[in-house]
Amino acid sequence: GGQPRNVQPFSDEDASIETMSHCSGFSDPASFTEDGPEVDEEATQEDLEYKLKGFIDLTLDKSAKTRQAALESLKSAFSSKILYEFIMERRMTLTDSIERCIKKGKSDEQCAAAGLACLLCVQMGSGIESEEIFKTLGPVLKKIICDGTASIQARQACATCLGICCFIVTDDITELYSTMECLENVFTKAYQRDRDTNGVSSNHNTVLHISALLAWTLLLTICPINEVKKKIEMHLHKLPSLLSCDDLSMRIAAGETLALLFELARETDADFFYEDMELLTEKLRALATDGNKHRAKVDKRKQRSVFRDVLRAVEERDFPTEMVKFGPERMYIDCWVKKQTYDTFKEILGSGMQYHLQSNDFLRNVFELGPPVMLDAATLKTMKISRFERHLYNSAAFKARTKARSKCRDKRADVGEFF
């Protein structure tokens, strides 16, 4: 009947098992255990698949609580493992379950189903199968986004899902433009904030506007040059109005989108000129040095950090390069387009981002990392330092750090000697 079942969620122990035989070599060197017991990969793979089949069946349960728990467990599995072959055989069943949960479920269930749809497309990559998934789910997602009676959280999750799935699968330029137009219709309402007399309604919809703006920005990075120019002309003069929003996340989203638009504009037109540059830089500088006492210290610190980078991008065409480590590999994020893409997928993959960067063909193509680096157990063992050596290194580093901090904290120390 409708009684909720006791669903055992996908656990960290399940995630730690190297499941796929063709991916068993992908492992972080730090996680390789010396002289550990041998693991029967075939048995653990069968055990995992048995659990996942059970979760897929439970997405059709009569209890909403059981369905949601099953969706969350599938999300955990899909974000932490590459399960291409398993999903390929069940993609239609999964698609039908997700569609049903989005259409008929309540807010939390819709959010979980939208998140699972993102991960399903990430797992499948940009093939025909993913296109079929998007053709089924795309209209459903758009309907929820435009449905004013649906919960804001569900509409927000569907906006993010629509943008990510479209980014992954679509080769149809018409579908790309249609999706961007749907998202534009949502976040452009935030431009009217100052004219809106009902401030409560505007604030209530802010999270939806942020998700739609970020999803639209992601899709802009794969648009043809002519379309990019049109969108820049349409939005570059309106986006600065969002920098005055009371919501910190909206200010940051608007600032990072502006930095990305300037980056794209200068790439497409070497002589690009922005008329209101002085007014914009003044706004950005104020946000980068904001000291308002009514704002929380954490928020001020985060805002100043982001807008220092945005100001450098707009004024000096500069980007602070970041390095991402995953296993034995390194990836440098050296532009706003790459940062936007990385942040988007990190948001949905969470702690599984590093694993997917190592072994997910689609993500490696997006970030131009080449084919996956195959490392066998012997190679990983040679790369790993012994536990004793690591202990000595950490002890030495801790002592040096403590000594340096003690000097800096001693008020009697001669400050001049540090410069």
C-alpha positions as CSV (number, residue, x, y, z in Angstrom):
1,G,0.0,0.0,0.0
2,G,1.0,3.6,0.6
3,Q,3.1,2.9,3.7
4,P,6.6,4.2,3.3
5,R,9.3,1.6,3.0
6,N,12.5,1.5,4.9
7,V,14.9,2.6,2.2
8,Q,18.6,2.0,2.9
9,P,20.3,5.0,1.2
10,F,23.4,4.8,-1.0
11,S,26.2,5.0,1.5
12,D,29.8,6.3,1.6
13,E,30.8,2.6,1.9
14,D,29.1,1.9,-1.4
15,A,30.8,4.9,-2.9
16,S,34.2,3.8,-1.8
17,I,34.0,0.6,-3.8
18,E,35.7,0.6,-7.2
19,T,32.6,-0.6,-9.1
20,M,33.2,-0.5,-12.8
21,S,35.7,-3.0,-14.1
22,H,36.9,-0.7,-16.8
23,C,37.4,2.1,-14.3
24,S,39.0,0.1,-11.5
25,G,42.3,1.8,-12.2
26,F,40.9,5.3,-11.5
27,S,41.7,6.1,-7.9
28,D,43.2,8.9,-6.0
29,P,46.8,7.9,-4.9
30,A,46.0,9.0,-1.3
31,S,43.1,6.5,-1.1
32,F,45.2,3.5,-2.1
33,T,45.7,1.3,0.9
34,E,49.0,-0.5,1.2
35,D,48.8,-4.3,1.7
36,G,45.1,-4.1,1.8
37,P,42.8,-7.2,1.3
38,E,41.9,-8.1,-2.2
39,V,38.5,-7.1,-3.3
40,D,36.3,-9.2,-5.5
41,E,35.3,-6.5,-8.0
42,E,32.7,-8.6,-9.8
43,A,30.9,-9.4,-6.5
44,T,30.9,-5.8,-5.3
45,Q,29.7,-4.7,-8.8
46,E,26.8,-7.1,-8.6
47,D,25.9,-6.0,-5.1
48,L,25.9,-2.3,-6.1
49,E,23.7,-3.0,-9.2
50,Y,21.3,-5.0,-7.1
51,K,20.9,-2.0,-4.7
52,L,20.5,0.5,-7.6
53,K,17.8,-1.7,-9.2
54,G,16.0,-1.6,-6.0
55,F,16.2,2.2,-5.8
56,I,14.9,2.5,-9.4
57,D,11.9,0.3,-8.5
58,L,11.2,2.4,-5.4
59,T,10.9,5.6,-7.5
60,L,7.5,4.3,-8.5
61,D,6.4,3.6,-4.9
62,K,3.1,5.0,-3.7
63,S,4.8,6.8,-0.7
64,A,6.3,10.2,-1.6
65,K,8.8,9.8,1.2
66,T,10.0,6.5,-0.2
67,R,10.2,7.9,-3.8
68,Q,12.3,10.9,-2.6
69,A,14.7,8.7,-0.6
70,A,15.2,6.5,-3.7
71,L,15.9,9.5,-5.9
72,E,18.4,10.9,-3.4
73,S,20.2,7.5,-3.2
74,L,20.4,7.3,-7.0
75,K,21.8,10.8,-7.0
76,S,24.5,9.8,-4.6
77,A,25.5,6.8,-6.7
78,F,25.5,8.7,-10.0
79,S,27.6,11.5,-8.6
80,S,30.2,9.2,-7.1
81,K,30.6,6.5,-9.7
82,I,30.7,6.1,-13.5
83,L,27.8,3.7,-14.3
84,Y,27.4,4.2,-18.0
85,E,26.6,0.6,-19.0
86,F,24.2,0.1,-16.1
87,I,22.3,3.3,-16.9
88,M,22.4,2.6,-20.7
89,E,20.2,-0.5,-20.2
90,R,17.8,1.4,-18.0
91,R,17.8,4.9,-19.3
92,M,14.1,4.8,-20.5
93,T,12.9,3.5,-17.1
94,L,14.9,6.2,-15.3
95,T,13.6,8.9,-17.7
96,D,10.0,7.8,-17.1
97,S,10.5,7.7,-13.3
98,I,12.0,11.2,-13.4
99,E,9.2,12.6,-15.6
100,R,6.6,11.1,-13.3
101,C,8.2,12.5,-10.2
102,I,8.5,16.0,-11.7
103,K,5.0,16.0,-12.9
104,K,3.2,14.6,-10.0
105,G,5.5,15.0,-7.0
106,K,5.7,17.8,-4.4
107,S,8.5,20.3,-4.1
108,D,11.2,18.2,-2.5
109,E,10.5,15.3,-4.8
110,Q,10.6,17.5,-7.9
111,C,13.9,19.0,-6.8
112,A,15.4,15.5,-6.3
113,A,14.1,14.3,-9.6
114,A,15.5,17.4,-11.4
115,G,18.9,16.8,-9.8
116,L,18.9,13.2,-10.9
117,A,18.0,14.2,-14.4
118,C,21.2,16.4,-14.5
119,L,23.3,13.5,-13.3
120,L,21.7,11.1,-15.8
121,C,22.8,13.4,-18.7
122,V,26.3,13.8,-17.1
123,Q,26.7,10.1,-17.0
124,M,25.4,9.5,-20.6
125,G,27.4,12.4,-22.1
126,S,26.5,14.1,-25.4
127,G,25.1,11.2,-27.4
128,I,21.8,10.3,-29.1
129,E,20.6,8.6,-25.9
130,S,21.0,11.9,-23.9
131,E,19.1,13.8,-26.7
132,E,16.2,11.4,-26.3
133,I,16.2,12.0,-22.5
134,F,16.2,15.8,-23.1
135,K,13.4,15.6,-25.7
136,T,11.3,13.8,-23.0
137,L,12.2,15.9,-20.0
138,G,12.7,19.4,-21.7
139,P,9.0,20.3,-22.1
140,V,8.2,19.1,-18.6
141,L,11.0,21.2,-17.1
142,K,9.9,24.3,-19.1
143,K,6.3,23.8,-17.9
144,I,7.3,23.7,-14.3
145,I,9.6,26.8,-14.7
146,C,6.8,28.8,-16.1
147,D,4.2,27.5,-13.7
148,G,3.6,30.3,-11.1
149,T,1.7,27.9,-8.8
150,A,4.7,25.5,-8.5
151,S,7.1,26.0,-5.6
152,I,10.0,28.3,-6.0
153,Q,12.4,25.6,-5.0
154,A,11.1,23.2,-7.7
155,R,11.2,25.9,-10.4
156,Q,14.7,26.8,-9.3
157,A,15.9,23.2,-9.6
158,C,14.2,22.8,-13.0
159,A,15.8,25.9,-14.3
160,T,19.3,24.6,-13.4
161,C,18.4,21.2,-14.8
162,L,17.2,22.6,-18.1
163,G,20.3,24.7,-18.6
164,I,22.7,21.8,-17.7
165,C,20.9,19.2,-19.8
166,C,20.7,21.5,-22.8
167,F,24.4,22.3,-22.5
168,I,25.3,18.6,-22.5
169,V,23.0,17.2,-25.2
170,T,21.8,19.8,-27.7
171,D,23.2,20.0,-31.2
172,D,20.0,21.7,-32.4
173,I,20.7,25.5,-32.4
174,T,16.9,26.2,-32.5
175,E,16.5,24.2,-29.2
176,L,19.4,26.1,-27.7
177,Y,17.9,29.5,-28.5
178,S,14.4,28.3,-27.3
179,T,15.9,27.2,-23.9
180,M,17.8,30.4,-23.5
181,E,14.6,32.4,-24.2
182,C,12.7,30.4,-21.6
183,L,15.4,31.2,-19.0
184,E,15.5,34.9,-20.1
185,N,11.8,35.2,-19.5
186,V,12.5,34.3,-15.9
187,F,15.6,36.3,-14.8
188,T,14.8,39.5,-16.8
189,K,11.9,40.0,-14.3
190,A,14.6,40.8,-11.8
191,Y,15.5,43.9,-13.9
192,Q,12.1,45.3,-12.9
193,R,12.9,45.1,-9.2
194,D,13.2,48.9,-8.7
195,R,9.9,49.5,-10.5
196,D,8.1,46.6,-8.7
197,T,5.9,47.9,-5.9
198,N,5.5,44.5,-4.4
199,G,9.0,44.0,-2.9
200,V,8.0,40.9,-1.0
201,S,7.2,39.1,-4.2
202,S,10.5,40.1,-5.8
203,N,12.5,38.9,-2.9
204,H,10.6,35.6,-2.9
205,N,11.5,34.9,-6.5
206,T,15.2,35.9,-6.2
207,V,16.5,32.3,-5.9
208,L,14.7,31.4,-9.1
209,H,16.1,34.5,-10.9
210,I,19.6,33.5,-9.8
211,S,19.3,29.9,-11.1
212,A,17.8,31.0,-14.4
213,L,20.6,33.7,-14.9
214,L,23.4,31.2,-14.1
215,A,21.9,28.5,-16.4
216,W,21.5,31.1,-19.2
217,T,25.1,32.3,-18.8
218,L,26.3,28.7,-19.1
219,L,24.4,28.3,-22.4
220,L,25.8,31.6,-23.7
221,T,29.3,30.1,-23.6
222,I,28.4,27.7,-26.3
223,C,26.5,30.1,-28.6
224,P,27.7,31.2,-32.0
225,I,29.6,34.5,-32.1
226,N,26.7,36.4,-33.8
227,E,24.2,35.3,-31.1
228,V,26.7,36.2,-28.3
229,K,27.0,39.7,-29.7
230,K,23.2,40.0,-29.7
231,K,22.8,38.8,-26.1
232,I,25.6,41.2,-25.0
233,E,23.9,44.2,-26.6
234,M,20.6,43.1,-25.0
235,H,21.8,42.5,-21.4
236,L,25.1,44.3,-20.7
237,H,23.4,47.6,-19.9
238,K,20.7,46.0,-17.8
239,L,22.7,43.6,-15.6
240,P,24.4,46.3,-13.5
241,S,21.0,47.1,-12.0
242,L,21.2,43.7,-10.2
243,L,24.3,44.8,-8.4
244,S,22.1,46.8,-6.1
245,C,20.0,43.8,-5.1
246,D,19.7,43.1,-1.3
247,D,20.5,39.4,-1.9
248,L,24.3,38.6,-1.8
249,S,23.9,35.6,-4.1
250,M,22.2,37.8,-6.7
251,R,24.9,40.5,-6.5
252,I,27.6,37.8,-7.0
253,A,25.8,36.1,-9.8
254,A,25.3,39.4,-11.6
255,G,28.9,40.4,-11.1
256,E,30.4,37.1,-12.4
257,T,28.0,37.2,-15.3
258,L,29.2,40.7,-16.1
259,A,32.8,39.6,-16.0
260,L,32.0,36.7,-18.4
261,L,30.1,39.0,-20.8
262,F,33.0,41.4,-20.9
263,E,35.4,38.5,-21.6
264,L,33.2,37.2,-24.4
265,A,32.7,40.7,-25.8
266,R,36.4,41.4,-26.0
267,E,37.1,38.0,-27.6
268,T,34.5,38.6,-30.3
269,D,35.4,42.3,-30.9
270,A,38.9,43.5,-30.2
271,D,37.7,47.2,-30.3
272,F,34.8,46.6,-27.9
273,F,33.8,49.7,-26.0
274,Y,31.4,50.1,-23.1
275,E,29.9,53.5,-22.8
276,D,29.1,53.4,-19.0
277,M,32.4,52.0,-18.0
278,E,33.2,54.7,-15.4
279,L,29.8,54.3,-13.7
280,L,30.1,50.5,-13.7
281,T,33.7,50.4,-12.3
282,E,32.6,52.8,-9.6
283,K,29.8,50.3,-8.6
284,L,32.1,47.4,-8.7
285,R,34.8,49.2,-6.6
286,A,32.2,50.1,-4.0
287,L,31.2,46.4,-3.7
288,A,34.8,45.3,-3.6
289,T,35.5,47.6,-0.7
290,D,32.1,47.4,1.0
291,G,32.3,48.0,4.8
292,N,28.6,48.4,5.7
293,K,28.1,47.4,9.3
294,H,24.6,46.0,8.8
295,R,26.0,43.1,6.7
296,A,27.5,40.0,8.2
297,K,31.3,39.7,8.2
298,V,31.2,36.5,6.3
299,D,29.0,38.0,3.5
300,K,31.2,41.1,3.3
301,R,34.4,39.0,3.1
302,K,32.9,36.8,0.3
303,Q,31.5,39.8,-1.6
304,R,34.8,41.7,-1.5
305,S,36.8,38.7,-2.7
306,V,34.5,38.1,-5.7
307,F,34.2,41.7,-6.7
308,R,37.9,42.3,-6.6
309,D,38.2,39.7,-9.3
310,V,35.3,41.1,-11.2
311,L,36.7,44.6,-11.1
312,R,40.1,43.3,-12.4
313,A,38.3,41.5,-15.2
314,V,36.3,44.6,-16.3
315,E,39.1,47.1,-15.8
316,E,42.3,45.2,-16.6
317,R,41.1,42.2,-18.5
318,D,42.7,40.0,-15.9
319,F,41.7,36.7,-14.4
320,P,43.3,35.1,-11.2
321,T,44.2,31.6,-12.4
322,E,43.1,28.8,-10.2
323,M,44.5,25.2,-10.1
324,V,42.3,22.2,-9.5
325,K,44.0,18.9,-8.5
326,F,42.4,15.5,-9.1
327,G,44.4,12.4,-8.7
328,P,47.8,12.8,-10.4
329,E,46.4,15.4,-12.8
330,R,46.1,19.2,-12.6
331,M,43.7,21.6,-14.4
332,Y,44.1,25.3,-14.6
333,I,41.0,27.6,-14.7
334,D,42.3,30.6,-16.5
335,C,39.1,32.4,-17.8
336,W,35.6,33.2,-16.7
337,V,34.0,30.9,-19.2
338,K,35.9,27.9,-17.8
339,K,35.2,29.0,-14.2
340,Q,31.4,29.3,-14.9
341,T,31.4,25.8,-16.4
342,Y,33.5,24.3,-13.6
343,D,31.4,25.9,-10.9
344,T,28.1,24.6,-12.5
345,F,29.2,21.0,-12.6
346,K,30.8,21.1,-9.2
347,E,27.5,22.3,-7.8
348,I,25.7,19.2,-9.1
349,L,28.5,16.6,-8.6
350,G,29.7,17.8,-5.2
351,S,32.4,15.7,-3.8
352,G,32.3,13.5,-6.9
353,M,33.6,16.2,-9.1
354,Q,37.2,15.0,-8.8
355,Y,36.3,11.5,-9.7
356,H,34.3,12.5,-12.8
357,L,37.2,14.8,-13.9
358,Q,39.4,11.7,-13.8
359,S,37.1,9.3,-15.6
360,N,34.1,10.9,-17.2
361,D,34.8,11.2,-21.0
362,F,32.2,14.0,-21.4
363,L,33.6,16.3,-18.7
364,R,37.2,15.6,-19.9
365,N,36.1,16.8,-23.4
366,V,34.5,19.9,-22.0
367,F,37.7,20.9,-20.1
368,E,40.0,19.6,-22.9
369,L,41.7,17.1,-20.6
370,G,42.1,14.4,-23.3
371,P,41.4,10.7,-22.7
372,P,41.4,9.4,-19.1
373,V,44.8,8.6,-17.6
374,M,44.9,4.9,-16.9
375,L,46.9,4.1,-13.7
376,D,47.3,0.5,-12.4
377,A,47.7,-0.4,-8.8
378,A,51.5,-0.7,-9.1
379,T,51.9,2.8,-10.4
380,L,49.6,4.2,-7.7
381,K,51.7,2.4,-5.1
382,T,54.9,4.0,-6.4
383,M,53.3,7.4,-6.3
384,K,52.2,7.1,-2.7
385,I,54.6,8.0,0.1
386,S,54.7,5.9,3.2
387,R,52.5,6.7,6.2
388,F,55.7,7.4,8.3
389,E,57.1,9.8,5.7
390,R,53.8,11.6,5.5
391,H,53.7,11.9,9.3
392,L,57.2,13.4,9.4
393,Y,56.3,15.9,6.6
394,N,53.1,17.0,8.4
395,S,54.9,17.4,11.7
396,A,57.6,19.6,10.2
397,A,55.1,21.7,8.3
398,F,53.0,22.1,11.5
399,K,56.1,23.2,13.5
400,A,57.2,25.7,10.9
401,R,53.7,27.2,10.6
402,T,53.3,27.5,14.4
403,K,56.7,29.2,14.6
404,A,55.9,31.7,11.9
405,R,52.5,32.5,13.3
406,S,54.0,33.0,16.8
407,K,56.4,35.6,15.4
408,C,53.6,37.5,13.7
409,R,51.4,37.5,16.8
410,D,54.2,38.7,19.1
411,K,53.5,42.4,19.5
412,R,57.1,42.9,20.7
413,A,58.6,41.6,17.4
414,D,60.2,44.2,15.2
415,V,57.7,44.5,12.3
416,G,60.4,45.9,10.0
417,E,62.3,42.6,9.8
418,F,59.4,40.9,7.9
419,F,59.5,43.3,5.0
